[in-house]
Amino acid sequence: MSLANRLNQIIDEQKISKREFAKRVGVSENYVYTLTGESNKITTLSPMLAKVIAMEFGYDAEWILHGDKE
């Protein structure tokens, strides 16, 4: 599962907009659209931002960064 897919999953499960997600984690809406878009332009995330997302929404930071290691 790609970073974009994991972030989209969080947004879908939380039933929030990408705008709300951006606001709650302190990044621009454009950045969220770049992260979650189909082009997969950005494939990595800073560990600090992953921790912010994890704390805000209750997900594991390692899963956000790397997905399931199988």
Backbone as a chain_set.jsonl record, in Angstrom:
{"seq": "MSLANRLNQIIDEQKISKREFAKRVGVSENYVYTLTGESNKITTLSPMLAKVIAMEFGYDAEWILHGDKE", "coords": {"N": [[0.853, -1.177, 0.0], [0.616, 2.158, -0.865], [2.005, 5.34, 0.277], [0.208, 7.407, -0.329], [-2.188, 5.932, -0.491], [-2.388, 5.033, 2.166], [-2.682, 7.457, 3.573], [-5.042, 8.399, 2.397], [-6.736, 6.401, 3.307], [-6.777, 6.932, 6.078], [-8.019, 9.467, 6.05], [-10.498, 8.785, 4.898], [-11.479, 6.906, 6.81], [-11.711, 8.521, 9.035], [-13.675, 10.135, 8.23], [-13.443, 12.764, 7.218], [-12.674, 15.823, 5.444], [-10.073, 16.507, 3.003], [-9.189, 19.043, 3.372], [-9.84, 19.515, 6.077], [-8.194, 17.561, 7.243], [-5.648, 18.599, 6.546], [-5.692, 21.013, 7.988], [-5.832, 20.074, 10.623], [-3.393, 18.748, 10.949], [-1.563, 20.65, 10.398], [-0.541, 21.433, 7.862], [-0.415, 22.599, 4.419], [-3.348, 22.66, 2.353], [-2.871, 22.125, -0.324], [-0.519, 20.613, -0.15], [-1.468, 18.29, 1.069], [-3.154, 17.365, -0.984], [-1.198, 16.845, -2.888], [0.225, 14.821, -1.588], [-1.725, 12.816, -1.432], [-2.592, 12.315, -3.959], [-3.107, 10.701, -7.184], [-0.824, 10.619, -8.695], [1.315, 9.999, -7.146], [3.573, 11.552, -6.49], [4.987, 12.267, -4.214], [6.599, 10.11, -2.128], [7.53, 9.667, 0.359], [7.491, 10.628, 3.818], [8.061, 12.982, 6.392], [9.381, 11.827, 9.511], [8.506, 13.324, 11.709], [6.102, 14.576, 10.835], [4.616, 12.281, 10.391], [4.361, 11.403, 13.039], [2.807, 13.469, 14.093], [0.418, 13.11, 12.643], [-0.194, 10.526, 13.53], [-0.611, 10.961, 16.297], [-2.743, 12.767, 16.246], [-4.817, 11.369, 14.978], [-4.79, 8.75, 15.908], [-3.313, 6.607, 14.809], [-0.652, 4.296, 13.974], [2.6, 5.549, 13.799], [4.716, 4.323, 12.433], [3.373, 2.63, 10.686], [2.104, 4.561, 9.112], [4.349, 5.697, 7.895], [5.644, 3.489, 6.619], [3.874, 1.411, 6.0], [2.436, -1.92, 6.09], [4.767, -4.32, 6.982], [5.397, -6.884, 5.219]], "CA": [[0.0, 0.0, 0.0], [1.436, 3.366, -0.992], [1.776, 6.42, 1.234], [-1.044, 8.07, -0.719], [-3.299, 5.064, -0.096], [-2.507, 5.031, 3.636], [-3.246, 8.739, 4.001], [-6.446, 8.414, 1.972], [-7.464, 5.508, 4.208], [-6.99, 7.668, 7.324], [-9.01, 10.507, 5.772], [-11.796, 8.115, 4.716], [-11.934, 6.313, 8.07], [-12.055, 9.611, 9.954], [-14.827, 10.82, 7.62], [-13.129, 14.191, 7.155], [-12.188, 16.286, 4.145], [-8.634, 16.731, 2.935], [-8.99, 20.372, 3.97], [-9.849, 19.332, 7.532], [-6.973, 16.819, 7.558], [-4.539, 19.55, 6.452], [-5.812, 21.952, 9.106], [-5.556, 19.398, 11.895], [-1.987, 18.349, 11.074], [-0.728, 21.835, 10.241], [0.093, 21.557, 6.541], [-1.315, 23.229, 3.453], [-4.276, 21.784, 1.64], [-2.187, 21.696, -1.551], [0.413, 19.546, 0.199], [-2.266, 17.075, 1.275], [-3.562, 16.882, -2.303], [-0.005, 16.269, -3.521], [0.518, 13.558, -0.892], [-2.774, 11.805, -1.593], [-2.988, 12.224, -5.362], [-2.816, 9.468, -7.907], [0.482, 10.661, -9.348], [2.309, 9.496, -6.188], [4.781, 12.357, -6.613], [5.717, 12.202, -2.949], [6.481, 8.739, -1.634], [8.01, 9.611, 1.735], [6.938, 11.622, 4.729], [8.996, 13.167, 7.508], [8.948, 11.133, 10.73], [7.793, 14.262, 12.577], [4.73, 14.706, 10.349], [3.953, 10.994, 10.658], [4.006, 11.388, 14.458], [1.683, 14.393, 14.28], [-0.766, 12.419, 12.117], [-0.465, 9.413, 14.44], [-1.167, 11.473, 17.551], [-4.028, 13.439, 15.985], [-5.865, 10.465, 14.512], [-4.733, 7.456, 16.579], [-2.706, 5.568, 13.972], [0.746, 4.028, 14.26], [3.48, 6.354, 12.943], [5.487, 3.427, 11.556], [2.468, 2.205, 9.608], [1.941, 5.708, 8.219], [5.576, 5.865, 7.126], [6.124, 2.332, 5.85], [2.85, 0.411, 5.725], [2.647, -3.231, 6.712], [6.003, -4.97, 6.53], [5.126, -8.322, 5.012]], "C": [[0.9, 1.241, 0.0], [1.116, 4.372, 0.12], [0.46, 7.121, 0.937], [-2.251, 7.246, -0.281], [-3.497, 5.053, 1.416], [-3.123, 6.338, 4.126], [-4.713, 8.858, 3.598], [-7.298, 7.524, 2.868], [-7.761, 6.225, 5.531], [-8.096, 8.709, 7.135], [-10.405, 9.893, 5.632], [-12.339, 7.57, 6.032], [-12.354, 7.375, 9.084], [-13.273, 10.402, 9.476], [-14.639, 12.341, 7.652], [-12.68, 14.534, 5.741], [-10.666, 16.414, 4.185], [-8.295, 18.097, 3.518], [-8.919, 20.261, 5.487], [-8.6, 18.587, 7.986], [-5.781, 17.772, 7.586], [-4.528, 20.497, 7.65], [-5.387, 21.298, 10.415], [-4.107, 18.969, 12.06], [-1.024, 19.494, 10.768], [0.046, 21.932, 8.941], [-0.906, 22.199, 5.586], [-2.218, 22.188, 2.794], [-3.626, 21.26, 0.352], [-1.221, 20.548, -1.282], [-0.33, 18.232, 0.406], [-2.717, 16.506, -0.068], [-2.388, 16.274, -3.058], [0.323, 14.912, -2.91], [-0.466, 12.452, -1.25], [-3.204, 11.604, -3.041], [-2.546, 10.942, -6.03], [-1.448, 9.452, -8.56], [1.588, 10.099, -8.459], [3.632, 10.226, -6.314], [5.634, 12.285, -5.357], [5.498, 10.817, -2.355], [7.004, 8.582, -0.213], [7.437, 10.779, 2.517], [7.954, 11.797, 5.849], [8.475, 12.407, 8.726], [8.159, 12.044, 11.666], [6.34, 14.422, 12.139], [3.959, 13.405, 10.568], [3.522, 10.907, 12.114], [2.827, 12.306, 14.747], [0.382, 13.736, 13.822], [-1.172, 11.294, 13.062], [-1.131, 9.904, 15.726], [-2.552, 12.08, 17.347], [-5.145, 12.449, 15.703], [-5.801, 9.055, 15.095], [-4.217, 6.312, 15.721], [-1.245, 5.403, 14.37], [1.633, 4.792, 13.274], [4.281, 5.482, 11.981], [4.628, 2.921, 10.4], [2.268, 3.337, 8.615], [3.158, 5.842, 7.317], [5.851, 4.715, 6.158], [5.056, 1.312, 5.46], [3.145, -0.875, 6.468], [3.892, -3.858, 6.114], [5.746, -6.464, 6.416], [6.023, -8.866, 3.953]], "O": [[1.838, 1.336, 0.792], [0.098, 4.266, 0.804], [-0.317, 7.4, 1.85], [-3.224, 7.793, 0.238], [-4.629, 5.063, 1.897], [-3.991, 6.326, 4.999], [-5.532, 9.36, 4.368], [-8.45, 7.85, 3.158], [-8.876, 6.134, 6.045], [-9.001, 8.816, 7.962], [-11.376, 10.416, 6.18], [-13.518, 7.747, 6.341], [-13.252, 7.146, 9.894], [-13.828, 11.222, 10.208], [-15.53, 13.093, 8.047], [-12.35, 13.653, 4.947], [-10.055, 16.428, 5.253], [-7.224, 18.278, 4.097], [-8.036, 20.847, 6.114], [-8.007, 18.941, 9.005], [-4.995, 17.76, 8.533], [-3.481, 20.748, 8.247], [-4.67, 21.898, 11.215], [-3.63, 18.837, 13.187], [0.192, 19.329, 10.868], [1.161, 22.453, 8.915], [-2.089, 22.327, 5.9], [-1.882, 21.008, 2.699], [-3.808, 20.099, -0.016], [-1.112, 19.621, -2.085], [0.132, 17.179, -0.034], [-2.668, 15.292, -0.271], [-2.558, 15.297, -3.788], [0.658, 13.967, -3.623], [-0.085, 11.287, -1.358], [-4.096, 10.8, -3.313], [-1.718, 10.198, -5.505], [-0.956, 8.39, -8.941], [2.668, 9.762, -8.943], [4.694, 9.607, -6.254], [6.862, 12.247, -5.433], [4.365, 10.403, -2.11], [6.933, 7.495, 0.36], [6.969, 11.77, 1.956], [8.639, 10.841, 6.213], [7.266, 12.348, 8.95], [7.239, 11.586, 12.344], [5.439, 14.406, 12.977], [2.773, 13.435, 10.897], [2.441, 10.398, 12.408], [1.952, 11.971, 15.545], [-0.63, 13.793, 14.521], [-2.354, 11.125, 13.361], [-2.11, 9.315, 16.183], [-3.433, 11.917, 18.191], [-6.283, 12.65, 16.129], [-6.675, 8.238, 14.805], [-4.641, 5.169, 15.892], [-0.672, 6.272, 15.028], [1.444, 4.697, 12.061], [4.498, 5.869, 10.833], [5.104, 2.799, 9.272], [2.262, 3.106, 7.406], [3.023, 6.073, 6.115], [6.243, 4.942, 5.013], [5.331, 0.426, 4.651], [3.993, -0.916, 7.359], [4.049, -3.92, 4.895], [5.864, -7.208, 7.39], [5.952, -10.053, 3.633]]}, "num_chains": 1, "name": "protein.A"}
